């Protein structure tokens, strides 16, 4: 179970630590930490980005073989 869920249910820090078999200081750290999701500031473009519309079109046409799709992209330059 999640440390925060147990705390919301009224469990003490010591009880949570004992239940989850972790240190009380670790429980406190989890409760004090803000949830931050990691995101890159400037994500690098993928090499496949220029070919996405073509790949999507071919996929919808029933071509699901990656090797064939790669060959078709190479043929296009």
Order of alpha helices (4+ residues) and beta strands (2+ residues): alpha-alpha-alpha-alpha-alpha
